[in-house]
Amino acid sequence: MNADFAVRTATSQATVERCLAELRRGGAIALIDGEHAVLAVAAETLEESQLAWLGSIAGDAEIRVLLTAERASRLGLVQSALPPTEICICRLTANLSAEALKTTIIHRLADPTKPDLLDAAGAPGMVGKVAIGGVSLDTAVEAGLPAGLCRSAIDLAKTARLLPAVVVVKVAPAAVAYWVAAPFTVACGDLAAHRRMLASELRRVGSARVPLEAAEATEIIAFRPADGGKEHLAIVIGSLDTEQPVLIRLHSECFTGDLLGSLRCDCGDQLRGAIEQIAKSGSGVLLYLAQEGRGIGLINKLRAYRLQDVGADTMDANLQLGFGADERVYQPAAEMLRQLGIPSVRLLTNNPEKVRGLEQCGIAVVERVPHAFPSNDHNARYLSTKATRFGHMF
């Protein structure tokens, strides 16, 4: 890599990171794809003043709400099944004059947990089938923006751990600088490069011996992603023999289960059980991955719980929010194992996707070691859904 390219790459990646932070704080960014550009605000953070600003730029009729195809389908806005990578471009065609009302409607398009999207029976309602704020909503789904640009906008929201719904107005690329400062303007190609970088570039930044109740000979090693974000941890138990397949567990962080002992999932049992099993075997590694809620983040996991409380299972709840059933990636885990000098593993899991994910990233999985625990009254349905819909092998 020559020096000029390194500087340009570093600058473009820093721009993506600034844009992610700006979306999370409720600001506007610009997204450019060749001859097309949009100004964008995350739907869940949208305020009346921002909507008025967007309307002043392109006119109210040109404001669009980007939703995933799955979310639009759940809302009843599209009748036929669409590929999950498709993005629906929604235009509010009801005659709405008040910015407060339009903002409220957009919030409800994005978030199925809003109170008045629950019908009298307590089940998730359908936008377009009910009135919102006293207005019968007529929402058209249309084309008009490049698919790649729309997907990038949704990907930015997901990466920022926001609901995958974005409010946009189309502008000329040459005019972007008039509305948004350069640090908050990102090209679609830079976003794709940023995703690849985060998945594979980790730095070992710290370690310490931490005796555990079930495994006194334990070292915790922290790996930081290239954007400086939340660290992944390797919990190394005993003395590893990397000439042989190492017993490992990939464990996605679960604040509610791991720390609070939530009975809604089996994560706490799996975490403590894996540490005990690795210790009994003599050595191994538990990778504690910063991928809460199957990769959708803690806040969105809590939203998914709200939907589960009114009837959705764990998969449908994620889909209703507009996410995929499982948003996790396995490149960070594979990179951590490579840096630990571990080319082959015995994997503690019931999830065949973890086996496939590691193998696709170049780690040999020589054995799947079962890792199941008894259910309770609160997580029986959750475990059943894991088996019947996610294909977990109990």
C-alpha positions, -999 to +999 in steps of 0.1 A: +000+000+000+016+033-010+016+063+013-010+083-006-035+054-006-029+048+031-036+085+039-067+084+017-080+052+033-074+064+068-093+096+060-122+079+044-125+054+073-124+083+098-152+099+079-174+068+081-168+068+119-178+104+122-209+098+102-219+069+124-214+091+155-234+119+139-263+096+132-263+084+168-264+119+181-293+128+158-275+148+132-276+148+094-251+133+071-246+131+033-242+099+014-228+099-022-229+072-048-215+084-081-240+109-096-265+105-068-265+119-033-289+122-003-290+140+030-300+115+057-312+115+093-319+083+113-356+079+116-356+071+153-337+103+162-357+126+138-370+158+153-395+183+140-368+209+133-348+184+112-378+174+092-386+211+085-350+216+074-351+186+051-384+199+037-369+233+031-341+218+010-361+196-014-398+202-006-420+181+016-431+159-014-395+148-019-389+135+017-386+097+016-384+071+044-361+041+037-372+009+053-360-027+049-382-049+027-389-070+057-401-040+078-422-027+049-438-061+045-446-063+082-462-029+079-484-041+050-468-016+026-458-043+001-479-073-009-453-096-024-422-111-008-390-092-016-354-103-012-341-093+023-315-070+007-341-049-010-349-014+005-384+001+002-386+039-004-418+052+012-435+085+004-461+098+028-490+108+005-515+118+032-521+156+033-501+164+064-492+199+074-480+197+109-443+188+113-451+172+147-476+148+131-453+139+102-424+133+127-446+111+148-457+090+118-421+085+107-412+074+142-440+048+140-429+036+106-395+029+121-404+015+155-431-012+159-429-009+197-445+026+198-477+023+219-503+032+194-490+006+169-504-020+193-540-030+186-566-036+212-555-072+216-519-061+223-506-075+189-483-054+166-505-033+143-501-024+106-493+011+094-516+018+065-542-004+081-548+019+111-549+056+118-519+073+133-525+105+153-560+106+139-547+105+102-555+076+079-520+070+065-516+065+028-481+054+022-468+047-013-437+024-019-418+036-050-385+035-068-364+066-076-331+062-057-303+038-066-305+005-047-269+007-036-274+042-021-305+030-002-287-001+011-258+019+023-280+043+042-297+014+060-263-002+066-251+030+083-281+030+106-275-007+115-238-002+121-247+028+144-269+003+163-300+023+154-333+011+139-328+004+102-349+033+089-336+065+075-352+097+063-336+111+032-339+139+006-322+137-028-297+165-037-271+170-064-236+157-053-222+191-062-245+208-037-238+185-007-211+207+007-236+236+010-257+215+034-233+192+052-197+196+062-171+174+046-164+153+077-200+141+076-201+132+039-194+096+030-192+076-002-209+043-005-176+026-014-160+039+017-187+023+038-182-011+022-144-008+029-152+002+065-173-030+070-145-052+057-119-034+079-140-038+111-145-074+104-109-083+100-086-056+116-082-061+153-054-050+176-044-067+208-044-038+233-042-053+268-041-085+289-040-096+325-042-127+346-077-129+361-083-160+383-119-171+379-140-191+404-142-220+380-109-215+363-080-199+383-054-202+355-071-176+333-059-147+312-081-121+296-069-105+264-086-075+248-088-069+211-099-035+198-114-030+163-098-005+139-124+021+145-115+022+182-150+008+191-160-017+217-134-044+224-138-082+220-123-103+247-104-137+246-107-156+279-078-180+278-080-208+303-050-230+310-019-236+288-029-239+251-015-266+229-021-251+195-007-282+178-040-298+186-075-285+180-083-261+209-117-263+227-133-229+222-167-211+227-179-181+207-201-162+231-219-130+221-222-106+250-255-106+267-259-079+294-292-092+306-282-128+307-245-127+316-246-100+341-281-098+355-290-135+353-320-130+330-343-160+327-354-150+292-324-166+275-298-193+282-268-170+277-257-169+314-258-206+317-239-210+284-212-185+295-206-201+329-210-236+316-185-230+289-159-217+314-164-247+336-162-272+307-131-256+293-115-256+327-123-293+332-108-302+299-075-286+309-074-256+285-092-236+259-106-202+249-139-184+253-142-155+229-165-129+244-177-109+213-192-074+213-223-085+194-252-080+218-286-093+207-274-113+177-256-082+165-285-056+168-273-040+201-288-039+236-314-011+229-328-030+199-328-062+219-350-046+245-373-035+217-373-071+205-383-082+240-412-058+239-425-075+207-419-109+222-441-099+251-470-093+227-466-126+208-436-125+185-409-152+188-372-141+189-368-144+151-400-125+142-392-098+167-359-090+149-376-091+115-404-068+127-377-043+137-362-044+102-331-064+111-321-098+098-328-128+120-291-128+130-268-099+122-236-114+137-204-118+117-176-143+124-145-126+109-136-109+143-136-143+160-115-159+133-090-130+135-087-133+172-080-170+169-054-164+142-036-139+165-037-165+193-021-190+169-051-213+168-057-227+133-082-255+143-108-258+170-133-280+188-163-257+190-187-256+219-220-248+202-255-259+192-255-234+163-245-247+129-241-212+116-212-207+140-195-238+125-201-225+090-191-190+098-157-199+113-149-223+085-157-197+059-132-174+076-105-200+074-106-217+109-109-255+108-137-268+130-128-304+136-156-311+160-189-296+172-192-301+210-228-300+222-235-271+247-271-273+260-287-265+293-322-271+309-350-246+300-371-227+325-406-213+324-394-180+309-371-193+281-387-225+269-403-208+239-370-191+231-351-224+231-378-240+210-375-212+185-337-217+184-343-253+175-372-250+150-364-217+132-326-212+137-317-249+133-298-252+166-290-288+175-300-296+211 
